[in-house]
Amino acid sequence: MGALWENFLVSERQKYLHYHQQWVRTIFWRTYQQGIDYIEESDGSFRAFEFKWNPNAKARFSQTFLQSYSPAQTDILHGDNFEPFVGI
């Protein structure tokens, strides 16, 4: 179910960005130990997102990523808070 959730969020986000003419670079970041589900870069600023089907699931952002890129925003998206991300 988690993979379907990720696919839904990424595809809906891409549609939202296209319809609102917001051009961002999308990145998937991974090390051997950990990854980040979805990253947007715009004007040198990074926004990182983790997707969890279960609202109670634990999620962490890689310290390596946080220290290297200093994202302007990090969010964990789940069924209770995803609507603004996809424009609902």
Secondary structure, 3 states (H helix, E strand, C coil): CHHHHHHHHHHHHHHHHHHCCCCCEEEEEECCCCEEEEEEEECCEEEEEEECCCCCCCCCCCHHHHHHHCCCEEEEECCCCCHHHHCC
